[in-house]
Amino acid sequence: MNFHTRKWIKPEDLNPNGTLFGGSLLRWIDEEAVIYAIVQLNNPRVVTKLMSEINFVSSARQGDIIELGITATHFGRTSITLTCEVRNKITRKSILTIDKLVFVNVDDDGNPLPHGKTQIAYIKDQFKAIE
C-alpha cells in the first residue's frame, strides 16, 4: 500500500464526539480514489460504482495527521478495483479499511468504455516515457 495523501484534522472535520466525522473521511477517500483511478486509466471520466464494507477501526482527533493509502488490485475491461487504508501518520495505527472500491471508465455519454489497462502505472515509469 502506498500512502500519498495526508490530511490534518481540523475542528470543522469533527463530529459531536470530538472525533473525525466519518462522512468527511469518506468524501476524502472517494475524491482521492477517483483521482487515482483517473491517473491509472488515463481518462478524466471515471465514476464510482461500488464501495465494499467500510471498517472504522479507530478514530482520529483534532490535530492528528492522517494518511490515505490506495492501491489498484484488479483491472477489469471497463473498471478498476482499488483497496484503501487510512492510518494515523504518526502512530501508524489503522483508522479505516475498505477492501474494494470499484470505478468505471466511461465515455462522454456516461457509458462504460474499455480502457485497455492491465497493470498499475507508476509515475516514475510515466516520466521515463517522456525522456
CYANA upper distance limits for C-alpha pairs under 8 A (distance plus 0.5 A):
  1 MET  CA     69 GLY  CA      6.31
  1 MET  CA     70 ILE  CA      6.78
  1 MET  CA     71 THR  CA      6.22
  1 MET  CA     85 GLU  CA      8.43
  2 ASN  CA     69 GLY  CA      5.76
  2 ASN  CA     70 ILE  CA      6.79
  2 ASN  CA     71 THR  CA      7.20
  3 PHE  CA     67 GLU  CA      6.68
  3 PHE  CA     68 LEU  CA      6.07
  3 PHE  CA     69 GLY  CA      4.54
  3 PHE  CA     70 ILE  CA      7.37
  4 HIS  CA     67 GLU  CA      7.33
  4 HIS  CA     68 LEU  CA      6.94
  4 HIS  CA     69 GLY  CA      6.85
  5 THR  CA     32 GLU  CA      8.20
  5 THR  CA     67 GLU  CA      5.97
  5 THR  CA     68 LEU  CA      5.81
  5 THR  CA     69 GLY  CA      7.79
  6 ARG  CA     65 ILE  CA      7.16
  6 ARG  CA     66 ILE  CA      6.02
  6 ARG  CA     67 GLU  CA      4.75
  6 ARG  CA     68 LEU  CA      6.87
  6 ARG  CA     89 LYS  CA      8.39
  7 LYS  CA     65 ILE  CA      6.14
  7 LYS  CA     66 ILE  CA      5.83
  7 LYS  CA     67 GLU  CA      6.83
  8 TRP  CA     62 GLN  CA      8.46
  8 TRP  CA     63 GLY  CA      6.80
  8 TRP  CA     64 ASP  CA      6.48
  8 TRP  CA     65 ILE  CA      5.03
  8 TRP  CA     66 ILE  CA      6.99
  9 ILE  CA     13 ASP  CA      6.67
  9 ILE  CA     14 LEU  CA      8.32
  9 ILE  CA     20 LEU  CA      7.63
  9 ILE  CA     60 ALA  CA      8.07
  9 ILE  CA     61 ARG  CA      7.12
  9 ILE  CA     62 GLN  CA      5.46
  9 ILE  CA     63 GLY  CA      5.76
  9 ILE  CA     64 ASP  CA      5.96
  9 ILE  CA     65 ILE  CA      6.72
  9 ILE  CA     66 ILE  CA      8.07
 10 LYS  CA     14 LEU  CA      7.71
 10 LYS  CA     62 GLN  CA      5.82
 10 LYS  CA     63 GLY  CA      6.77
 11 PRO  CA     62 GLN  CA      6.62
 13 ASP  CA     20 LEU  CA      6.22
 13 ASP  CA     21 PHE  CA      6.41
 13 ASP  CA     24 SER  CA      6.97
 13 ASP  CA     62 GLN  CA      8.46
 14 LEU  CA     18 GLY  CA      5.92
 14 LEU  CA     19 THR  CA      5.62
 14 LEU  CA     20 LEU  CA      5.01
 14 LEU  CA     21 PHE  CA      5.52
 14 LEU  CA     61 ARG  CA      8.05
 14 LEU  CA     62 GLN  CA      7.74
 15 ASN  CA     19 THR  CA      6.19
 15 ASN  CA     20 LEU  CA      6.53
 15 ASN  CA     21 PHE  CA      5.25
 18 GLY  CA     61 ARG  CA      7.11
 18 GLY  CA     62 GLN  CA      7.94
 19 THR  CA     59 SER  CA      6.70
 19 THR  CA     60 ALA  CA      6.08
 19 THR  CA     61 ARG  CA      5.22
 19 THR  CA     62 GLN  CA      7.46
 20 LEU  CA     24 SER  CA      8.08
 20 LEU  CA     25 LEU  CA      7.92
 20 LEU  CA     59 SER  CA      6.98
 20 LEU  CA     60 ALA  CA      5.83
 20 LEU  CA     61 ARG  CA      6.39
 20 LEU  CA     62 GLN  CA      7.96
 21 PHE  CA     25 LEU  CA      7.16
 22 GLY  CA     26 LEU  CA      6.65
 23 GLY  CA     27 ARG  CA      6.69
 24 SER  CA     28 TRP  CA      6.82
 25 LEU  CA     29 ILE  CA      6.70
 26 LEU  CA     30 ASP  CA      6.58
 27 ARG  CA     31 GLU  CA      6.66
 28 TRP  CA     32 GLU  CA      6.59
 29 ILE  CA     33 ALA  CA      6.32
 29 ILE  CA     68 LEU  CA      7.75
 29 ILE  CA     84 CYS  CA      8.48
 30 ASP  CA     34 VAL  CA      6.55
 30 ASP  CA     48 THR  CA      8.26
 31 GLU  CA     35 ILE  CA      6.78
 32 GLU  CA     36 TYR  CA      6.70
 33 ALA  CA     37 ALA  CA      6.65
 33 ALA  CA     70 ILE  CA      7.23
 33 ALA  CA     82 LEU  CA      8.16
 33 ALA  CA    101 LEU  CA      8.47
 34 VAL  CA     38 ILE  CA      6.48
 34 VAL  CA     46 VAL  CA      7.36
 34 VAL  CA     47 VAL  CA      7.72
 34 VAL  CA     48 THR  CA      7.65
 34 VAL  CA    103 PHE  CA      7.68
 35 ILE  CA     39 VAL  CA      6.74
 36 TYR  CA     40 GLN  CA      6.66
 36 TYR  CA     70 ILE  CA      8.22
 37 ALA  CA     41 LEU  CA      6.42
 37 ALA  CA     46 VAL  CA      7.62
 37 ALA  CA     80 ILE  CA      7.41
 37 ALA  CA    103 PHE  CA      7.41
 38 ILE  CA     42 ASN  CA      6.03
 38 ILE  CA     43 ASN  CA      5.81
 38 ILE  CA     44 PRO  CA      5.90
 38 ILE  CA     45 ARG  CA      7.73
 38 ILE  CA     46 VAL  CA      6.65
 39 VAL  CA     43 ASN  CA      7.59
 39 VAL  CA     44 PRO  CA      8.49
 40 GLN  CA    117 LYS  CA      8.49
 40 GLN  CA    120 ILE  CA      7.12
 40 GLN  CA    121 ALA  CA      6.44
 41 LEU  CA    105 ASN  CA      7.77
 41 LEU  CA    115 HIS  CA      6.81
 41 LEU  CA    117 LYS  CA      7.20
 43 ASN  CA    105 ASN  CA      7.68
 45 ARG  CA    105 ASN  CA      6.79
 45 ARG  CA    106 VAL  CA      6.11
 45 ARG  CA    107 ASP  CA      7.24
 45 ARG  CA    108 ASP  CA      8.00
 45 ARG  CA    110 GLY  CA      8.50
 46 VAL  CA    103 PHE  CA      6.84
 46 VAL  CA    104 VAL  CA      6.00
 46 VAL  CA    105 ASN  CA      5.11
 46 VAL  CA    106 VAL  CA      6.30
 47 VAL  CA    103 PHE  CA      5.90
 47 VAL  CA    104 VAL  CA      5.86
 47 VAL  CA    105 ASN  CA      7.23
 47 VAL  CA    106 VAL  CA      7.83
 48 THR  CA    101 LEU  CA      8.19
 48 THR  CA    102 VAL  CA      6.75
 48 THR  CA    103 PHE  CA      5.05
 48 THR  CA    104 VAL  CA      7.03
 49 LYS  CA    101 LEU  CA      8.16
 49 LYS  CA    102 VAL  CA      5.90
 49 LYS  CA    103 PHE  CA      5.78
 49 LYS  CA    104 VAL  CA      6.93
 50 LEU  CA    100 LYS  CA      8.11
 50 LEU  CA    101 LEU  CA      6.06
 50 LEU  CA    102 VAL  CA      5.51
 50 LEU  CA    103 PHE  CA      7.61
 51 MET  CA     98 ILE  CA      7.83
 51 MET  CA    100 LYS  CA      6.37
 51 MET  CA    101 LEU  CA      5.03
 51 MET  CA    102 VAL  CA      7.07
 52 SER  CA     98 ILE  CA      6.87
 52 SER  CA     99 ASP  CA      6.85
 52 SER  CA    100 LYS  CA      5.65
 52 SER  CA    101 LEU  CA      6.89
 53 GLU  CA     98 ILE  CA      6.74
 53 GLU  CA     99 ASP  CA      7.66
 53 GLU  CA    100 LYS  CA      8.36
 54 ILE  CA     96 LEU  CA      7.65
 54 ILE  CA     97 THR  CA      6.67
 54 ILE  CA     98 ILE  CA      5.54
 54 ILE  CA     99 ASP  CA      8.30
 55 ASN  CA     96 LEU  CA      5.97
 55 ASN  CA     97 THR  CA      5.75
 55 ASN  CA     98 ILE  CA      6.89
 56 PHE  CA     95 ILE  CA      6.53
 56 PHE  CA     96 LEU  CA      4.97
 56 PHE  CA     97 THR  CA      7.26
 57 VAL  CA     94 SER  CA      6.90
 57 VAL  CA     95 ILE  CA      5.49
 57 VAL  CA     96 LEU  CA      5.76
 57 VAL  CA     97 THR  CA      7.96
 58 SER  CA     93 LYS  CA      8.44
 58 SER  CA     94 SER  CA      7.20
 58 SER  CA     95 ILE  CA      5.08
 58 SER  CA     96 LEU  CA      7.48
 59 SER  CA     95 ILE  CA      6.30
 60 ALA  CA     64 ASP  CA      6.76
 60 ALA  CA     66 ILE  CA      8.31
 60 ALA  CA     88 ASN  CA      7.92
 60 ALA  CA     95 ILE  CA      7.66
 64 ASP  CA     88 ASN  CA      7.53
 64 ASP  CA     89 LYS  CA      8.38
 65 ILE  CA     88 ASN  CA      6.58
 65 ILE  CA     89 LYS  CA      6.02
 65 ILE  CA     90 ILE  CA      7.65
 66 ILE  CA     86 VAL  CA      7.28
 66 ILE  CA     87 ARG  CA      6.09
 66 ILE  CA     88 ASN  CA      4.96
 66 ILE  CA     89 LYS  CA      5.52
 67 GLU  CA     86 VAL  CA      6.13
 67 GLU  CA     87 ARG  CA      6.06
 67 GLU  CA     88 ASN  CA      6.85
 67 GLU  CA     89 LYS  CA      6.25
 68 LEU  CA     84 CYS  CA      7.61
 68 LEU  CA     85 GLU  CA      6.52
 68 LEU  CA     86 VAL  CA      5.04
 68 LEU  CA     87 ARG  CA      7.27
 69 GLY  CA     84 CYS  CA      5.98
 69 GLY  CA     85 GLU  CA      5.64
 69 GLY  CA     86 VAL  CA      6.60
 70 ILE  CA     82 LEU  CA      7.04
 70 ILE  CA     83 THR  CA      6.18
 70 ILE  CA     84 CYS  CA      5.09
 70 ILE  CA     85 GLU  CA      7.23
 71 THR  CA     82 LEU  CA      5.92
 71 THR  CA     83 THR  CA      5.98
 71 THR  CA     84 CYS  CA      7.21
 72 ALA  CA     80 ILE  CA      7.49
 72 ALA  CA     81 THR  CA      6.34
 72 ALA  CA     82 LEU  CA      4.82
 72 ALA  CA     83 THR  CA      7.02
 72 ALA  CA    120 ILE  CA      7.05
 73 THR  CA     80 ILE  CA      8.31
 73 THR  CA     81 THR  CA      6.17
 73 THR  CA     82 LEU  CA      5.90
 73 THR  CA     83 THR  CA      7.27
 74 HIS  CA     80 ILE  CA      6.38
 74 HIS  CA     81 THR  CA      5.52
 74 HIS  CA     82 LEU  CA      7.61
 74 HIS  CA    118 THR  CA      8.49
 74 HIS  CA    119 GLN  CA      8.45
 75 PHE  CA     79 SER  CA      6.57
 75 PHE  CA     80 ILE  CA      5.12
 75 PHE  CA     81 THR  CA      6.84
 75 PHE  CA    117 LYS  CA      7.23
 75 PHE  CA    118 THR  CA      6.08
 75 PHE  CA    119 GLN  CA      7.48
 76 GLY  CA     80 ILE  CA      6.35
 76 GLY  CA     81 THR  CA      8.30
 76 GLY  CA    118 THR  CA      8.41
 77 ARG  CA    114 PRO  CA      5.80
 77 ARG  CA    115 HIS  CA      7.07
 77 ARG  CA    116 GLY  CA      7.34
 78 THR  CA    104 VAL  CA      6.26
 78 THR  CA    105 ASN  CA      5.94
 78 THR  CA    106 VAL  CA      8.23
 78 THR  CA    112 PRO  CA      6.49
 78 THR  CA    113 LEU  CA      5.94
 78 THR  CA    114 PRO  CA      4.81
 78 THR  CA    115 HIS  CA      6.18
 78 THR  CA    116 GLY  CA      8.47
 79 SER  CA    102 VAL  CA      7.20
 79 SER  CA    103 PHE  CA      6.00
 79 SER  CA    104 VAL  CA      4.79
 79 SER  CA    105 ASN  CA      6.33
 79 SER  CA    114 PRO  CA      8.35
 79 SER  CA    115 HIS  CA      8.29
 80 ILE  CA    102 VAL  CA      6.28
 80 ILE  CA    103 PHE  CA      5.94
 80 ILE  CA    104 VAL  CA      7.06
 81 THR  CA    100 LYS  CA      6.81
 81 THR  CA    101 LEU  CA      6.05
 81 THR  CA    102 VAL  CA      4.99
 81 THR  CA    103 PHE  CA      7.01
 82 LEU  CA     99 ASP  CA      8.10
 82 LEU  CA    100 LYS  CA      6.14
 82 LEU  CA    101 LEU  CA      5.51
 82 LEU  CA    102 VAL  CA      6.86
 83 THR  CA     97 THR  CA      8.43
 83 THR  CA     98 ILE  CA      6.41
 83 THR  CA     99 ASP  CA      5.43
 83 THR  CA    100 LYS  CA      5.57
 83 THR  CA    101 LEU  CA      6.62
 84 CYS  CA     97 THR  CA      6.24
 84 CYS  CA     98 ILE  CA      5.63
 84 CYS  CA     99 ASP  CA      7.01
 84 CYS  CA    100 LYS  CA      8.06
 84 CYS  CA    101 LEU  CA      8.33
 85 GLU  CA     94 SER  CA      7.68
 85 GLU  CA     95 ILE  CA      8.09
 85 GLU  CA     96 LEU  CA      6.25
 85 GLU  CA     97 THR  CA      5.00
 85 GLU  CA     98 ILE  CA      6.97
 86 VAL  CA     94 SER  CA      6.56
 86 VAL  CA     95 ILE  CA      5.91
 86 VAL  CA     96 LEU  CA      5.61
 86 VAL  CA     97 THR  CA      6.93
 87 ARG  CA     92 ARG  CA      6.13
 87 ARG  CA     93 LYS  CA      5.92
 87 ARG  CA     94 SER  CA      4.70
 87 ARG  CA     95 ILE  CA      5.43
 87 ARG  CA     96 LEU  CA      7.44
 88 ASN  CA     92 ARG  CA      5.43
 88 ASN  CA     93 LYS  CA      5.84
 88 ASN  CA     94 SER  CA      6.95
 88 ASN  CA     95 ILE  CA      7.29
 89 LYS  CA     93 LYS  CA      8.42
104 VAL  CA    112 PRO  CA      6.98
104 VAL  CA    113 LEU  CA      8.42
105 ASN  CA    112 PRO  CA      6.27
105 ASN  CA    113 LEU  CA      5.99
105 ASN  CA    114 PRO  CA      7.47
105 ASN  CA    115 HIS  CA      7.23
106 VAL  CA    110 GLY  CA      5.60
106 VAL  CA    111 ASN  CA      5.60
106 VAL  CA    112 PRO  CA      4.89
106 VAL  CA    113 LEU  CA      5.31
107 ASP  CA    111 ASN  CA      5.97
107 ASP  CA    112 PRO  CA      6.97
107 ASP  CA    113 LEU  CA      6.19
121 ALA  CA    125 ASP  CA      7.59
121 ALA  CA    126 GLN  CA      7.77
122 TYR  CA    126 GLN  CA      6.97
123 ILE  CA    127 PHE  CA      6.84
124 LYS  CA    128 LYS  CA      7.00
125 ASP  CA    129 ALA  CA      7.06
126 GLN  CA    130 ILE  CA      7.35
127 PHE  CA    131 GLU  CA      7.19
